[in-house]
Amino acid sequence: MKKQSFIPAFHFHWLTHWYDPIMQWLIPEQRIRVALVAQAQIQPGESVLDIGCGTGTLTLLIKQTEPEVAVYGLDIDLEILQIARKKSDQNEKTVLLQQGIATCLPFTDETFDYVFASLLLHHLTREDKQQALKEIFRVLKPGGELHIADFGQPRDFVMWLISWGMRWFEEINDNVMGLLPVFAANAGFHPIQETAYYRTIFGAVILIRARKPDD
């Protein structure tokens, strides 16, 4: 694929190899990811796509939770995918990992029962957020679900203050303004629910479940 401009994990490539230990130390990552997978209620024989899979933590958790599903992981960053592949080999889990971009998914229409986007959308510009959600809608089967964990609208002064600072480093302004559900609705999803809210040192993190209507 052509070289693409993107914001890597923690904004800088030199921090990529420190992503997992830093995330485990600074935010309740495991609790958030477990809750995200649990709300999907994935069943044997279904197919799952983890967009922006990063080091593969969520991808492997999905496979561990329900071994009888086909799990795909996609990320634009080849360096972080190499970490994910090593983790997959070490855990002896068969997941399909490939390089690709969220705004032009390399999959045919109506391929997946579930799509996960964990801490991905805040890396994208407004235009790319909207395009990525349209692509996710396209590759989901009718009745399929999108499950998001990402920065959301703060509910107290401290979270607002942290989010204001984060806006200098990431594309989180739309998230902070509560626009992710709006963008999902514009892409065709219905219903859309915010299912959980977490206070972290990086700002408010929310979980969202959005459904692609049946034909």
BAFI-3210 file (N, C-alpha, C; in Angstrom, 3 decimals, decimal comma, padded with zeros to 6 digits):
// residues 215
n [1|2|3|4|5|6|7|8|9|10|11|12|13|14|15|16|17|18|19|20|21|22|23|24|25|26|27|28|29|30|31|32|33|34|35|36|37|38|39|40|41|42|43|44|45|46|47|48|49|50|51|52|53|54|55|56|57|58|59|60|61|62|63|64|65|66|67|68|69|70|71|72|73|74|75|76|77|78|79|80|81|82|83|84|85|86|87|88|89|90|91|92|93|94|95|96|97|98|99|100|101|102|103|104|105|106|107|108|109|110|111|112|113|114|115|116|117|118|119|120|121|122|123|124|125|126|127|128|129|130|131|132|133|134|135|136|137|138|139|140|141|142|143|144|145|146|147|148|149|150|151|152|153|154|155|156|157|158|159|160|161|162|163|164|165|166|167|168|169|170|171|172|173|174|175|176|177|178|179|180|181|182|183|184|185|186|187|188|189|190|191|192|193|194|195|196|197|198|199|200|201|202|203|204|205|206|207|208|209|210|211|212|213|214|215]
n.u [000,834|000,325|002,385|001,022|-000,087|-000,276|-001,322|000,651|000,543|000,366|001,223|003,910|006,378|008,584|007,622|006,130|006,857|006,567|003,936|002,043|002,892|002,711|000,010|-001,255|-000,457|-001,356|-004,131|-007,361|-007,140|-007,524|-009,933|-011,686|-011,516|-012,391|-015,039|-015,965|-015,829|-017,552|-020,048|-020,748|-021,503|-020,625|-021,038|-020,335|-018,933|-019,325|-018,081|-015,442|-014,100|-011,360|-010,601|-007,838|-006,135|-003,739|-001,360|-002,607|-003,970|-006,780|-007,761|-006,736|-007,945|-010,632|-010,551|-009,719|-011,899|-014,011|-013,285|-014,228|-014,627|-014,018|-011,428|-010,302|-007,651|-006,814|-004,527|-002,907|-000,276|002,663|004,779|003,632|001,927|003,694|004,394|001,924|001,702|003,768|002,784|000,500|001,610|002,992|000,896|-000,371|-002,639|-004,877|-005,244|-006,164|-004,114|-003,573|-002,223|-003,758|-006,138|-008,529|-010,312|-010,675|-011,541|-010,222|-012,165|-015,018|-018,490|-020,765|-019,434|-018,773|-019,911|-019,475|-017,795|-015,009|-013,727|-011,324|-010,041|-009,293|-010,652|-010,118|-007,703|-008,154|-008,962|-011,852|-013,175|-012,090|-012,921|-015,699|-015,715|-014,536|-016,499|-018,562|-017,392|-017,157|-019,865|-020,513|-019,088|-020,225|-022,598|-026,181|-027,901|-025,602|-023,074|-021,386|-018,784|-017,456|-014,703|-013,608|-012,374|-014,681|-017,445|-016,748|-017,851|-017,372|-015,502|-012,717|-012,268|-012,968|-010,911|-008,592|-009,208|-009,194|-006,463|-005,519|-006,397|-004,430|-002,721|-003,977|-006,673|-009,117|-011,216|-013,819|-014,709|-014,765|-016,757|-018,951|-019,677|-019,348|-021,540|-023,322|-021,984|-021,978|-024,718|-025,219|-023,862|-025,563|-026,186|-028,344|-030,129|-028,151|-026,087|-024,666|-022,795|-021,090|-018,944|-015,814|-013,464|-010,283|-006,709|-006,155|-008,465|-012,092|-013,371|-015,494|-017,857|-019,479|-022,285|-023,433|-025,836|-026,250|-029,040|-031,412|-032,024]
n.v [-001,191|002,345|004,800|006,253|009,171|009,354|009,389|007,928|005,403|006,921|009,206|009,538|007,741|006,655|005,948|003,700|001,005|001,120|001,220|-000,739|-001,302|001,333|002,028|000,101|000,946|003,590|003,893|002,255|000,012|-002,787|-003,330|-001,697|-002,781|-005,422|-004,945|-003,827|-005,965|-007,755|-006,502|-006,956|-009,610|-011,860|-014,630|-018,163|-018,945|-016,508|-013,463|-011,124|-007,852|-005,951|-002,738|-000,566|-002,017|-001,994|-003,088|-005,478|-006,253|-006,089|-007,532|-010,128|-010,628|-010,810|-013,171|-014,957|-014,825|-015,826|-018,486|-019,730|-017,986|-016,004|-013,803|-010,688|-008,364|-004,996|-002,484|000,608|001,027|-000,475|-001,154|-001,401|-003,489|-005,594|-006,047|-006,935|-009,342|-010,854|-011,115|-012,589|-014,996|-015,800|-016,237|-018,252|-017,908|-017,821|-015,257|-013,005|-010,746|-007,645|-004,982|-001,843|000,811|002,706|004,301|003,210|000,331|-002,918|-004,931|-006,810|-005,824|-006,214|-008,179|-008,692|-009,589|-008,130|-005,076|-003,629|-000,671|000,544|003,141|004,432|006,334|008,929|009,515|010,317|012,777|014,979|014,569|012,082|010,500|010,414|009,185|006,728|005,606|005,294|003,363|001,252|000,757|-000,167|-002,644|-004,176|-006,753|-006,780|-005,917|-006,169|-005,085|-002,182|-001,502|000,792|002,178|005,093|008,496|010,741|012,975|015,080|014,997|016,486|019,155|018,600|016,573|018,002|019,884|018,307|017,206|019,495|020,062|017,766|018,191|019,496|017,581|015,403|014,423|015,092|016,842|016,703|014,398|015,237|017,136|015,571|014,355|011,862|009,917|011,317|011,365|008,613|008,110|009,592|008,028|005,930|004,217|002,758|001,569|003,819|003,672|004,984|003,191|003,036|004,901|006,281|007,752|008,966|009,618|010,761|011,871|011,758|008,568|006,746|004,080|002,853|001,427|000,567|-000,119|-001,685|-001,317|-003,944|-005,263]
n.w [000,000|-000,475|001,125|003,972|005,725|009,194|012,648|014,977|017,641|020,808|019,599|018,763|016,909|018,266|020,698|020,348|021,042|023,740|024,244|025,265|028,070|029,122|028,719|030,314|032,786|033,068|032,429|032,978|031,079|030,581|031,911|030,474|027,882|028,314|029,092|026,709|024,891|026,178|025,994|023,409|023,065|021,495|019,295|018,647|015,465|014,243|012,651|013,126|013,106|014,057|014,014|013,635|015,269|016,604|018,952|019,184|021,483|022,102|019,928|020,376|022,822|022,091|020,560|022,532|024,256|022,727|021,117|018,778|016,596|013,652|013,621|012,692|012,406|011,815|010,870|010,171|010,779|010,282|011,966|014,526|014,016|013,728|016,367|017,283|015,854|016,979|019,587|019,050|018,130|020,443|022,196|020,952|019,363|016,654|014,697|012,101|010,759|009,213|007,170|006,666|005,949|007,806|006,444|003,985|003,742|003,213|002,457|001,379|000,855|003,595|005,264|007,964|011,290|013,557|014,287|015,811|017,257|018,950|020,747|018,415|016,711|017,610|016,538|013,984|011,479|011,260|008,786|008,060|010,221|009,717|007,195|007,825|009,500|007,663|006,031|007,850|008,306|005,774|005,549|007,495|008,214|007,626|010,560|011,978|014,386|015,636|017,857|019,986|021,721|023,027|023,365|024,888|025,550|028,239|031,714|033,925|035,533|035,786|033,894|031,605|031,587|031,245|028,747|027,161|027,116|025,801|023,239|021,868|021,006|019,804|017,537|018,959|019,346|018,187|019,471|022,160|022,012|021,821|019,390|018,193|018,332|016,671|014,201|013,718|013,454|011,145|009,347|009,086|011,175|013,636|016,399|018,527|021,296|024,261|026,403|028,603|030,851|031,562|033,757|033,083|033,188|030,807|029,978|029,485|028,737|026,672|026,028|023,167|021,548|018,408|015,909|012,747|010,782|010,022|006,738]
ca.u [000,000|001,056|002,664|-000,043|000,188|-001,153|-000,827|000,918|000,200|001,020|001,598|005,281|006,802|009,566|006,903|005,304|007,201|006,196|002,494|001,342|003,117|002,231|-001,449|-001,645|-000,130|-001,998|-005,594|-007,900|-007,320|-008,070|-011,341|-012,425|-011,581|-013,246|-016,421|-016,307|-016,081|-018,708|-021,311|-021,063|-022,114|-020,241|-021,421|-019,493|-019,203|-019,450|-016,837|-015,172|-013,000|-010,833|-009,944|-006,873|-005,910|-002,536|-000,532|-003,412|-004,511|-008,214|-007,938|-006,480|-008,967|-011,834|-010,317|-009,683|-013,254|-014,819|-012,328|-014,841|-014,973|-012,940|-011,069|-009,386|-007,115|-006,337|-003,884|-002,085|001,095|003,312|005,617|002,815|001,404|004,721|004,232|000,702|001,983|004,567|001,890|-000,371|002,403|003,287|-000,346|-000,868|-003,983|-004,919|-005,988|-005,707|-003,663|-003,089|-002,089|-004,825|-006,605|-009,934|-011,143|-010,847|-011,348|-009,986|-013,101|-016,233|-019,687|-021,489|-018,521|-018,573|-021,016|-019,085|-016,579|-014,552|-012,809|-010,911|-009,064|-008,875|-011,267|-009,531|-006,515|-008,580|-009,595|-013,313|-013,545|-011,718|-013,844|-016,965|-015,496|-014,302|-017,781|-019,278|-016,760|-017,559|-021,265|-020,518|-018,585|-021,059|-023,813|-027,409|-028,040|-024,283|-022,867|-020,127|-018,497|-016,427|-014,158|-012,829|-012,624|-016,029|-017,774|-016,526|-019,002|-016,981|-014,496|-011,390|-012,208|-012,955|-009,586|-007,674|-009,564|-008,731|-005,036|-005,306|-006,734|-003,211|-001,923|-004,772|-007,863|-010,209|-012,203|-015,152|-015,068|-015,074|-018,028|-020,029|-020,127|-019,215|-022,865|-023,891|-021,333|-022,451|-026,085|-025,123|-023,382|-026,674|-026,392|-029,504|-029,930|-026,802|-026,158|-023,460|-023,017|-020,230|-018,166|-014,651|-012,576|-008,886|-005,807|-006,137|-009,781|-013,225|-013,458|-016,840|-018,154|-020,667|-022,764|-024,260|-026,308|-026,661|-030,402|-031,692|-032,600]
ca.v [000,000|003,584|005,356|007,135|009,994|008,955|009,632|006,623|005,244|007,920|010,351|009,468|006,374|006,141|005,451|002,546|-000,207|001,315|001,444|-001,663|-001,044|002,658|001,984|-000,696|001,687|004,885|003,852|000,905|-000,513|-004,132|-003,254|-001,098|-003,724|-006,547|-004,462|-003,627|-007,284|-008,366|-005,919|-007,438|-010,948|-012,561|-016,037|-019,016|-018,938|-015,159|-012,860|-009,889|-007,013|-004,963|-001,691|000,129|-003,061|-001,686|-004,221|-006,692|-006,621|-006,336|-008,597|-011,404|-010,807|-011,292|-014,576|-015,717|-014,864|-016,725|-019,091|-020,211|-016,888|-015,522|-012,486|-009,944|-007,120|-004,104|-001,262|001,250|001,103|-001,774|-001,409|-001,880|-004,795|-006,588|-006,365|-007,747|-010,688|-011,550|-011,455|-013,656|-016,228|-016,161|-016,711|-019,357|-017,569|-017,586|-014,084|-012,570|-009,371|-007,064|-003,536|-001,201|002,078|002,680|005,054|002,421|-001,020|-003,892|-006,036|-006,660|-005,416|-007,152|-009,275|-008,931|-009,479|-007,093|-004,298|-002,928|000,453|000,916|004,224|004,705|007,464|010,216|009,738|010,698|014,068|014,882|013,949|010,669|009,840|010,186|008,200|005,433|005,081|004,838|002,110|000,238|000,443|-000,941|-004,013|-004,914|-007,407|-006,216|-006,350|-006,190|-004,054|-001,477|-001,264|001,826|002,729|006,266|009,696|011,250|014,271|015,065|015,291|017,308|020,167|018,006|015,906|019,053|020,498|017,353|017,095|020,706|019,894|016,695|018,685|019,963|016,437|014,445|014,953|014,668|017,898|016,184|013,465|016,019|017,821|014,588|014,180|010,499|009,350|012,045|010,855|007,242|008,207|010,063|006,910|004,993|003,346|002,985|002,611|004,105|003,800|005,105|002,129|003,164|006,141|006,105|008,894|008,564|010,766|011,345|012,426|010,834|007,506|006,181|002,939|003,052|000,308|001,066|-001,258|-001,496|-001,860|-005,050|-004,865]
ca.w [000,000|-000,484|002,440|004,420|006,887|010,286|013,996|015,595|019,053|021,651|018,764|018,267|016,609|019,221|021,866|019,968|021,795|025,137|024,286|026,167|029,509|029,507|028,783|031,482|034,001|033,157|032,359|033,206|029,722|030,582|032,312|029,363|026,762|028,714|029,019|025,300|024,296|026,839|025,543|022,049|023,161|020,266|019,277|017,812|014,028|013,718|012,176|013,849|012,634|015,001|013,228|014,476|016,287|017,359|019,380|019,145|022,796|021,982|018,937|021,037|023,861|021,401|020,213|023,777|024,808|021,904|020,174|017,548|015,692|012,787|014,102|011,825|012,936|010,763|011,341|009,148|011,265|010,121|013,127|015,634|013,599|014,018|017,791|017,385|015,337|017,992|020,687|018,567|018,125|021,826|022,823|020,131|018,904|015,224|014,256|010,788|010,893|007,966|007,107|005,902|006,512|008,217|005,505|002,754|004,263|002,146|002,611|000,589|001,584|004,457|005,597|009,395|012,244|014,514|014,084|017,004|017,049|020,302|020,793|017,029|016,014|017,993|015,709|012,642|011,265|011,180|007,507|008,085|011,150|009,029|006,143|008,461|009,959|006,461|005,614|008,818|007,990|004,521|005,692|008,446|007,731|008,217|011,943|012,612|015,395|015,835|019,271|020,056|022,957|022,626|024,155|024,723|026,149|029,688|032,559|035,076|035,205|035,646|032,597|030,586|031,592|030,624|027,330|026,503|026,881|024,826|021,907|021,219|020,571|019,040|016,869|019,846|019,579|017,875|020,543|023,352|021,773|021,796|018,012|017,663|018,024|015,530|012,995|013,515|012,928|009,767|008,531|008,913|012,338|014,499|017,414|019,016|022,753|025,081|027,379|029,782|030,947|032,429|033,974|032,996|033,227|029,470|029,710|029,554|027,731|026,628|025,171|022,324|020,735|017,306|015,126|011,359|010,676|009,109|005,440]
c.u [000,870|001,285|001,608|000,438|-000,787|-000,495|-000,590|000,462|001,033|001,698|002,983|005,711|007,747|008,912|006,130|005,588|006,876|004,684|001,799|001,622|002,613|000,712|-001,922|-001,436|-001,011|-003,529|-006,088|-008,203|-007,992|-009,561|-012,203|-012,593|-012,474|-014,717|-016,873|-016,637|-017,347|-020,021|-021,703|-021,770|-021,890|-020,547|-020,486|-019,917|-019,333|-018,076|-016,689|-013,985|-012,635|-010,033|-009,037|-006,443|-004,640|-001,719|-001,331|-004,025|-005,996|-008,488|-007,787|-007,486|-010,264|-011,702|-010,295|-011,085|-014,140|-013,919|-012,920|-015,366|-013,761|-012,651|-010,004|-008,926|-006,514|-005,700|-003,006|-000,602|001,752|004,159|004,807|002,162|002,417|004,679|003,017|000,942|002,806|003,696|000,961|000,357|002,670|002,074|-000,995|-002,328|-003,941|-005,844|-005,358|-005,394|-003,164|-003,037|-003,201|-005,287|-008,112|-010,845|-011,345|-010,578|-011,215|-010,857|-014,355|-017,410|-020,226|-020,673|-018,582|-019,857|-020,755|-017,844|-016,270|-013,595|-012,444|-009,775|-008,446|-009,362|-010,657|-008,225|-006,876|-009,154|-011,105|-013,746|-013,241|-012,548|-015,132|-016,825|-015,278|-015,612|-018,640|-018,719|-017,133|-018,993|-021,326|-020,125|-019,361|-022,237|-025,032|-027,630|-026,721|-024,082|-021,456|-019,962|-017,264|-016,005|-013,275|-013,128|-014,007|-016,212|-017,592|-017,785|-018,639|-015,811|-013,123|-011,250|-012,209|-011,564|-008,560|-007,945|-009,106|-007,244|-004,748|-005,571|-005,513|-002,416|-002,671|-005,986|-009,113|-011,312|-013,625|-015,640|-015,541|-016,416|-019,210|-020,538|-020,000|-020,573|-023,537|-023,303|-021,803|-023,865|-026,075|-024,637|-024,456|-026,971|-027,613|-029,966|-028,462|-026,902|-024,765|-023,656|-022,159|-019,412|-017,048|-013,877|-011,138|-008,003|-005,653|-007,463|-010,859|-013,189|-014,849|-016,877|-019,455|-020,992|-023,710|-024,600|-026,620|-028,055|-030,488|-032,246|-034,117]
c.v [001,243|004,068|006,376|007,961|009,607|009,317|008,273|006,581|006,203|009,024|010,238|008,016|005,809|005,627|004,158|001,323|-000,087|001,412|000,554|-001,377|000,311|002,651|001,210|000,066|002,922|004,851|002,422|000,198|-001,884|-004,112|-002,697|-002,099|-004,923|-006,146|-004,296|-004,948|-007,896|-007,811|-006,404|-008,785|-011,741|-014,049|-016,851|-018,947|-017,560|-014,605|-011,462|-009,169|-006,006|-003,938|-000,864|-000,777|-002,832|-002,916|-005,514|-007,115|-006,963|-007,487|-009,964|-011,683|-011,329|-012,781|-015,450|-015,877|-015,827|-017,343|-019,475|-019,072|-016,550|-014,079|-011,868|-008,683|-006,291|-002,871|-000,706|001,182|-000,273|-002,139|-001,973|-003,226|-005,905|-006,998|-007,270|-009,179|-011,494|-011,985|-012,595|-014,989|-016,711|-016,744|-017,857|-019,152|-017,255|-016,421|-013,601|-011,089|-008,849|-005,551|-002,962|000,053|002,035|003,372|004,342|000,966|-002,040|-005,139|-005,754|-006,259|-006,573|-008,401|-009,669|-008,792|-008,351|-006,367|-003,572|-001,809|000,994|001,936|004,482|006,055|008,801|010,502|010,327|012,105|013,880|014,180|012,462|009,882|009,457|009,133|006,811|004,806|004,602|003,505|000,971|-000,204|-000,455|-002,396|-004,823|-005,579|-006,668|-006,793|-006,430|-004,993|-003,481|-001,197|-000,368|002,064|003,902|007,433|010,243|012,581|014,212|015,454|016,105|018,195|019,565|017,319|016,911|019,665|019,591|017,261|018,314|020,606|018,858|017,163|019,195|018,818|015,472|015,143|014,648|015,708|017,418|015,210|014,220|016,732|016,859|014,244|012,755|009,845|010,034|011,523|009,437|007,232|008,649|008,972|005,850|004,112|003,768|001,645|002,754|004,365|004,052|004,180|002,237|004,442|005,921|007,419|008,400|009,810|011,414|012,008|011,359|009,834|006,895|004,921|003,217|001,748|000,878|-000,089|-000,832|-002,106|-003,057|-004,507|-004,865]
c.w [000,000|000,939|002,797|005,610|007,988|011,607|014,653|017,047|019,896|020,840|018,129|018,048|017,665|020,499|021,597|020,838|023,282|025,320|025,325|027,640|029,967|029,665|030,017|032,784|034,175|033,130|032,593|031,884|029,717|030,925|031,181|028,234|027,083|028,627|027,570|024,626|024,882|026,302|024,145|022,056|021,873|020,395|018,372|016,339|013,418|013,333|012,758|013,215|013,710|014,205|014,136|015,606|017,091|017,688|019,510|020,468|022,716|021,018|019,583|022,141|023,246|021,089|021,458|024,363|024,043|020,820|018,826|016,668|014,842|013,167|013,197|012,554|011,816|011,381|010,223|009,486|011,219|011,326|014,286|015,299|013,865|015,488|017,982|016,913|016,332|019,163|020,302|018,582|019,542|022,536|022,066|019,737|017,416|014,928|012,959|010,843|009,557|008,052|006,236|006,608|006,751|007,225|004,172|003,104|003,135|002,263|001,797|001,481|002,426|004,795|007,064|010,214|013,247|014,022|015,392|016,600|018,423|020,248|019,422|016,528|016,402|017,258|014,344|012,603|011,191|009,896|007,517|009,100|010,432|007,936|006,721|008,937|008,785|005,976|006,560|008,554|006,758|004,744|006,729|007,738|008,285|009,609|012,688|013,520|015,352|017,322|019,376|021,501|022,554|023,557|023,844|025,433|027,665|030,461|033,798|034,672|034,967|034,291|031,446|030,469|030,909|029,124|026,546|026,191|025,812|023,404|021,153|020,610|019,666|018,424|017,692|020,012|019,303|018,943|021,774|023,219|021,640|020,415|017,468|017,399|016,835|014,230|012,680|012,942|011,473|008,818|008,318|010,106|013,149|015,067|017,793|020,513|023,339|026,269|028,634|029,693|031,950|032,537|033,952|033,031|031,862|029,115|029,794|028,407|027,812|025,768|024,435|021,611|019,681|016,376|013,691|011,181|009,737|007,805|005,507]
res [m|k|k|q|s|f|i|p|a|f|h|f|h|w|l|t|h|w|y|d|p|i|m|q|w|l|i|p|e|q|r|i|r|v|a|l|v|a|q|a|q|i|q|p|g|e|s|v|l|d|i|g|c|g|t|g|t|l|t|l|l|i|k|q|t|e|p|e|v|a|v|y|g|l|d|i|d|l|e|i|l|q|i|a|r|k|k|s|d|q|n|e|k|t|v|l|l|q|q|g|i|a|t|c|l|p|f|t|d|e|t|f|d|y|v|f|a|s|l|l|l|h|h|l|t|r|e|d|k|q|q|a|l|k|e|i|f|r|v|l|k|p|g|g|e|l|h|i|a|d|f|g|q|p|r|d|f|v|m|w|l|i|s|w|g|m|r|w|f|e|e|i|n|d|n|v|m|g|l|l|p|v|f|a|a|n|a|g|f|h|p|i|q|e|t|a|y|y|r|t|i|f|g|a|v|i|l|i|r|a|r|k|p|d|d]
***
